[in-house]
Amino acid sequence: MNRRIKNIVIKEWKTTFGNINSGLFITLLPLIITAQALVLIYLVMNFAGADVLIKTILGKGMENWVNTFPEMAELSLVDRFQVFFFAQFPFYLLLIPVMIAVSFATFSIIEEKQERTLEPLLATPVKTWELLLGKALARAIPSLLITWLCAGIFLAGITWMGSAHLLKFVLNAQWFISLFLLVPLFSLLAFMLGVIASSRVNDPKAAQNIAVIAIFPILAILGLQLMGFAVFTLTKLFVLSIVMVIVNFFVLQIAIKLFQRESIVVRWR
């Protein structure tokens, strides 16, 4: 990391964590989302029951999951449903870095547009890609760390719920690809969409409405698996990761093009 990018990251962190609301948004919201997932699974398994769930559309999703991963056939019906729900959590976790990236990309950039603090920064030798990369890293690093922390808390929650014997079915290659490939890729996509949205409008809410597009693929993945229309195997996740890399590359080019210095100095006034 060169000095200019490092300085941008430090500046962004001082601004973000110097505000108590921003700090709580990054730390407290992900923990609430994790606790919500654990409580929801606990309530569904204990009050709905596997015999009821098997008759719903979730039963089809679970059966497709078992057919894809035959090693789960040895488990009881209750344990199959638990593993099925636990396996969706890495995709659910994708919402955390996306929400953080969308929120801070739009507010950070539009706030600087409104306060006219970008012009002095652009008078320095900093390049456009360095500015965007610095802002992206300033948001991505904390969001990735808190996301991975939430994954650890979720695994601890599984143990606390008395399902530690199921961890060997949960901690598979799909789990790690989701956490260490898809989480950073979706986070970057959300940030760049936030940059693009912020380049065209001056209202943070309007920019967020545009950038929230990044959430739709995540909801689609969860919905398709829960309802039994698809199972994202190791191969499919690798393909999805490659597609995300390509999409990120083109979105990054668009973001850089829209974030030209002439546009910042002339249009944003």
N, C-alpha and C positions, 0 to 999 in steps of 0.2 A: 504494500500500500504506500503510494507516494505521499509526500508531506501535505500537498494541497488537499487530497482526498481525506487524509487523517484530520486536518484542521476543520474541514466541513463536518465530518462525523462528530468531532468533539463539540463544535458549535451547536449542532442539532441536538445532541444529548443534553447539553446545558439548558437549552430552551425547553426541551420536552420534560426532563425530570425536575426542572426547576418549577414546574407547574404541577401542583398536587393532583389536579384532576387528570392530567395526562398520565402521570405516574400510576394512579389507581386504575386507569383504563387499561394500561399495558399489563399490570400485575393481577388486579382483582378480577376483572372480567374473565380471563382464561380459567382462573381457579373456579369461578362460579359455573362456567360451562362444563368443566370436568366433573364437578360435584353433581351437576344436573344429570349428566349421562349416567353416573353410577347410581344415583337415586332412582332414575327412571327404569334402569335395567332391574334393580332390586324390586321395585314395586310391581313391574310387569311379571317377573318370574314368580313372585310370592303371592300376588293377589289375582292375577289372570290365570297363571298355570299353563304348563306345557300342553295339557289335554285340550285346553281352549284355543291356544295359539295355533295348534296344528290344523285347526279347521278354518283359520283365517288366511288372508293372502300372504301373511308372514310365514305360514307353514310351507307354502310353495317355495318361498325364498330359501328357507332353511333346508328343504329337501334338495334343491338344486345345489346348495353349498355342500351338502354331504356327498352328493353324486360326484362333485368336482374334487373333493378331498376325502377319498374312501376311508382314510384312517379314522375319521370321525364316526364311522359305522359302529365301532366298538362301544361308543358312549351311550348312556341312557338318553331318553328323549329330552329330559330336563337339561342335561349337560350339553346336548347338541344345540339347543336353543341358546344357552349361555355363551357357548363358543361362537355361535353365529352372531350374536349381538356384540360380544367383545371384539370380534374381528372387524366390525364396522367403525370402531372408535378412531383408528388412524385417519380415516376419511373425514370423520366428524371433526377431528382436530384441525383439518385444513382450514376450517372457518376462522380459527383464531388468528393466524398471521395475515389472512386475507382481510379480515375486518380491521386489524391494526394498520395494515399498509394502506387500505383505502382511506381510513379516517385521517391518518397523519399526512399522507401524500396531498390530499385535497386541502386540509386546513393549513399545513405548513406553506405550501406554494401560494395559495390565495391570500393568506395573511401577509406574506412578503410582497405580493402584488399590491395589496391595499396600503401597506405601510411604506412602500417604496424603498425597501431595504436590499433589493436584488441589484439595483443599478450600481451601488458602490462595490458590491462583490464582483460584478462582471467587469469592473474597471481593473481588476487584478488579472494576473496571467491564467487564472483558472479556466479550463476548457469546459465546454458544455457537457461532454460525457463525464468529466471528473465531477462536475457539480451534481449531475443526476446520480452517478454511482455513489457519491458520498452521502447524498440524501437517502438513497435506497439502502445502503449499508447501515446507516444510523437507525433506520426503522427495522430492517431485516434481522440484525444481530439480536436485539432484545426480544423480538417476537419469536424468533427461532428458539432461543434459549428457554423462554417461558413455555413454548409449545412442547419442547422435549421434557421440561420439568413436569408438565401436566401429564405427559405419557407415563412418566415414572410414578406419579401420584395415582394414576388410573390402575397401573399394575399392582401397586400397594393396596388399592381399594379392592381389586379382585381377590387378593390374598385375605384381606380383612373380611370379605363376604363369605369366606370358606371355600373358595374355588381355586386355590393355589394349584391343585392337581390338573387344572385345565390350561395352565400357562404354556405348557409344551405345545399345545395346539394353537395358541394365540401368537406366540413369539416365533413367527415364521418369516420367510423372505419377503412376503407381501407387506408385513408390518414394517420392516426396516426400509423397504423401498418407499413406502408412503411417507415415513417420517423424514428420511434423509435425502430423498430426491423430489418427491411431489410437494412437500411443504415449502422448501426454498423456491421451487419453480412457480407455484401458485402465488407465493408472497411477492415475487418479482413481477409477475403478471399484474397483480392487483395494484402494485405501486405504479407501474408504468401506465396503467389505465387511469389511475388517479392523476398522473402528470398530464396525460392527454386531455382529460376532462378539465383540469385546472387551467390548461392553456386556452380553452375555448370559452370559459365562463368565469364570472367573478363571484359567484355565490357557492360557498362550500357545500350546501345541501344539494344543489343542482349537480355539482361535480361528483358528489358521492353517488347520486342516482345513476350516473353514467358508469362510474367505476365498479359499481356493485355487480356488473355483468360477470365479473370473475367468480362470483358465488354460484352462479347457475350450473356450471359443470360439476361442482362439488355436490350440489343437491341432486343432480342427475345420477351421479355415481351411487350415492346412497339410496336413492329411490329405486333404481334399476336392480340393485342387489337385494334390498329388503323385499321387493315385490316379486323377485324370482325371474326377472327378465334377462339378467346377465350376472355373471360372476367374474370379477376382475382377477384373473389368475396372474401368475408371475409374468408370463409372456405378454398379456394384455397391459399390465402395468408398465413393462419396459416400453412397449409401443406408445402408451399414453405419455410416458416421460419424454420420449423422443419427439412426439408431437408438441408437447409443451415447450421443449427447447426451441423448436422451429418457430412456434407462435411467439415466444418471448423475443426471439431475434427480430422478427418483423415488427412487433409492437415497439421494441426498443428503438428501431430505426424511425418509426413514426413519431415516437415521443421526442427523440433528439431533433427531428426536423421541425416539429411544432414548437420546440423550446429554443429556437434560435435567438441570438442576442438582439437582432433587429426587431423581432416580434416582441421581446420583453420590453425593450426601450420605447418602441413606437406604439404597438397595438395595446399593450397593457395599461397605457396611460389613459 
